[in-house]
Amino acid sequence: MHSLLEKLKKDHGNLEKILALLTVQLDRFFAGRESNFDLKIELLEYLETYADQVHHPLENLIFDKAINEVGEKRELLERMQSQHKSLILLTRKFRHSLENILQGGVMPRNELEVQGREYVALQRQHISLEEQEVFPIIDAALNEYEWNQVIASMLSHDDPVFDTPDTIRFQTLVEYLSQSEDLAVD
């Protein structure tokens, strides 16, 4: 598998960690237990900052390069690009809902739960489809010259949580993940 697809798979692993952490926080909140709203908001801000502004645009760049090379699978790549647009809107909507509650706004708990659960499920479904179906198709479709064109066109950004932790913007998230890793080692 091409190194860019390996990078995207690594990103997916990190996104799965974020989604798992978000799920735990949502479970706690919906069970009426203490939940860290700052952490939930940082989780969604990370998804907006990295997944929506770096990860998905890189995938779209690759999909654009491969779209004319994949024959009848073109529709699948177009669907994935459409899902990227939908996920951006869902991330923003869910973050706004959480921020509204944090600032004293009122929203029925079950409405927030449905929004959160659907969001996590759609993210996971999207990741799974890319890894199981889309990446193998693209890997087979693109040659080294085309991969080099993608590399030349892509913007380079480090992951602000997993590669080069931004301890100012994502302080709560980075600290939480660091503590979780420490606990796993012990």
PLY file of the C-alpha trace (Angstrom):
ply
format ascii 1.0
element vertex 186
property float x
property float y
property float z
element edge 185
property int vertex1
property int vertex2
end_header
0.00 0.00 0.00
1.28 3.48 -0.87
2.80 5.48 1.99
0.11 8.20 1.72
-2.60 5.59 2.22
-0.63 4.25 5.18
-0.56 7.79 6.60
-4.32 8.07 6.14
-4.80 4.71 7.88
-2.67 5.97 10.77
-4.88 9.06 10.91
-7.91 6.77 10.98
-6.44 4.94 13.98
-6.02 8.27 15.75
-9.54 9.33 14.76
-10.85 6.06 16.19
-9.14 6.94 19.51
-10.85 10.33 19.44
-14.23 8.75 18.61
-13.78 6.18 21.40
-12.97 8.95 23.86
-15.96 10.97 22.66
-18.17 7.90 23.08
-16.99 7.40 26.68
-17.69 11.05 27.46
-21.14 10.82 25.84
-21.90 7.59 27.74
-21.02 9.31 31.01
-23.12 12.36 30.21
-26.18 10.41 29.11
-25.92 8.14 32.17
-26.10 11.26 34.32
-22.50 10.97 35.52
-19.86 13.67 35.47
-18.69 14.47 31.98
-15.99 16.85 30.79
-17.60 19.34 28.40
-14.28 21.08 27.74
-12.87 17.75 26.62
-15.86 17.01 24.38
-15.58 20.43 22.75
-11.82 20.00 22.22
-12.49 16.57 20.68
-14.83 18.15 18.16
-12.52 21.11 17.59
-9.74 18.61 16.83
-12.03 16.82 14.37
-12.77 20.17 12.71
-9.15 21.29 12.71
-7.47 18.11 11.59
-9.99 15.69 10.10
-12.04 18.29 8.25
-9.28 20.71 7.26
-6.29 18.40 6.66
-7.21 14.70 6.52
-10.33 14.90 4.34
-8.84 17.44 1.90
-5.87 15.09 1.40
-8.26 12.21 0.73
-10.21 14.41 -1.69
-6.99 15.29 -3.51
-6.23 11.58 -3.89
-9.83 10.80 -4.90
-9.69 13.54 -7.55
-6.52 12.03 -8.95
-8.01 8.51 -9.00
-11.57 9.29 -10.07
-10.92 8.85 -13.79
-8.86 5.71 -13.20
-11.37 3.61 -11.25
-14.08 2.95 -13.85
-17.43 2.03 -12.30
-16.04 2.74 -8.81
-16.11 6.47 -9.64
-19.48 6.77 -7.89
-17.96 5.41 -4.68
-15.25 8.08 -4.69
-17.82 10.78 -5.40
-19.93 9.48 -2.50
-16.91 9.64 -0.18
-16.25 13.25 -1.20
-19.90 14.07 -0.54
-19.66 12.41 2.86
-16.66 14.60 3.68
-18.85 17.68 3.11
-21.63 16.21 5.27
-19.22 15.29 8.06
-17.88 18.86 8.16
-21.41 20.16 8.71
-22.23 17.49 11.30
-19.05 18.17 13.26
-19.79 21.88 13.35
-23.44 21.32 14.32
-22.57 18.93 17.16
-19.83 21.21 18.50
-22.25 24.16 18.46
-24.81 22.09 20.36
-22.24 21.21 23.04
-21.03 24.81 23.28
-24.61 26.01 23.61
-25.20 23.67 26.56
-21.91 24.67 28.17
-22.99 28.32 27.93
-26.30 27.57 29.64
-28.47 26.89 26.63
-31.25 24.36 26.74
-31.48 21.30 24.52
-33.35 18.09 25.25
-30.90 15.43 26.43
-32.33 12.83 24.02
-31.86 15.21 21.06
-28.21 15.77 22.00
-27.75 12.03 22.47
-29.18 11.22 19.04
-26.97 13.90 17.49
-23.86 12.55 19.24
-24.53 8.87 18.60
-25.33 9.44 14.92
-22.23 11.57 14.53
-19.92 8.91 15.98
-21.62 6.13 13.99
-21.34 8.04 10.70
-17.66 8.84 11.31
-16.89 5.19 12.05
-18.89 3.96 9.07
-17.05 6.41 6.82
-13.62 5.31 8.09
-14.51 1.65 7.66
-15.72 2.12 4.08
-12.57 4.00 3.14
-10.26 1.37 4.60
-12.17 -1.69 3.42
-13.17 -0.59 -0.08
-11.82 2.78 -1.18
-8.14 2.58 -0.26
-7.54 -0.77 -2.01
-9.23 0.57 -5.16
-7.10 3.70 -5.15
-3.92 1.81 -4.37
-4.49 -0.35 -7.43
-5.53 2.57 -9.65
-2.73 5.08 -9.17
0.80 4.72 -10.48
3.94 6.24 -8.96
3.80 9.29 -11.25
0.23 10.05 -10.12
1.18 9.56 -6.46
4.05 12.02 -6.95
1.61 14.54 -8.41
-0.58 14.18 -5.31
2.45 14.62 -3.04
3.51 17.75 -4.93
0.00 19.23 -4.57
-0.69 18.42 -0.94
-0.33 20.75 1.97
1.81 19.44 4.79
0.34 19.75 8.27
1.23 17.90 11.41
-1.52 16.41 13.51
-1.96 18.95 16.36
-2.67 16.22 18.92
-0.81 13.08 17.87
2.22 14.34 15.85
3.11 17.73 17.28
0.83 18.28 20.28
-0.55 21.80 20.52
-0.74 21.99 24.31
-2.31 25.43 24.21
-5.19 24.83 21.81
-5.80 21.21 22.83
-4.58 21.30 26.43
-7.38 19.21 27.94
-7.27 16.60 25.16
-3.47 16.26 25.13
-3.38 15.96 28.94
-6.19 13.39 28.93
-4.49 11.27 26.27
-1.15 11.55 28.08
-2.74 10.38 31.35
-4.49 7.53 29.53
-1.16 6.38 28.03
0.47 6.57 31.47
-2.30 4.41 32.92
-1.95 1.88 30.09
1.79 1.56 30.79
1.35 0.99 34.54
0 1
1 2
2 3
3 4
4 5
5 6
6 7
7 8
8 9
9 10
10 11
11 12
12 13
13 14
14 15
15 16
16 17
17 18
18 19
19 20
20 21
21 22
22 23
23 24
24 25
25 26
26 27
27 28
28 29
29 30
30 31
31 32
32 33
33 34
34 35
35 36
36 37
37 38
38 39
39 40
40 41
41 42
42 43
43 44
44 45
45 46
46 47
47 48
48 49
49 50
50 51
51 52
52 53
53 54
54 55
55 56
56 57
57 58
58 59
59 60
60 61
61 62
62 63
63 64
64 65
65 66
66 67
67 68
68 69
69 70
70 71
71 72
72 73
73 74
74 75
75 76
76 77
77 78
78 79
79 80
80 81
81 82
82 83
83 84
84 85
85 86
86 87
87 88
88 89
89 90
90 91
91 92
92 93
93 94
94 95
95 96
96 97
97 98
98 99
99 100
100 101
101 102
102 103
103 104
104 105
105 106
106 107
107 108
108 109
109 110
110 111
111 112
112 113
113 114
114 115
115 116
116 117
117 118
118 119
119 120
120 121
121 122
122 123
123 124
124 125
125 126
126 127
127 128
128 129
129 130
130 131
131 132
132 133
133 134
134 135
135 136
136 137
137 138
138 139
139 140
140 141
141 142
142 143
143 144
144 145
145 146
146 147
147 148
148 149
149 150
150 151
151 152
152 153
153 154
154 155
155 156
156 157
157 158
158 159
159 160
160 161
161 162
162 163
163 164
164 165
165 166
166 167
167 168
168 169
169 170
170 171
171 172
172 173
173 174
174 175
175 176
176 177
177 178
178 179
179 180
180 181
181 182
182 183
183 184
184 185
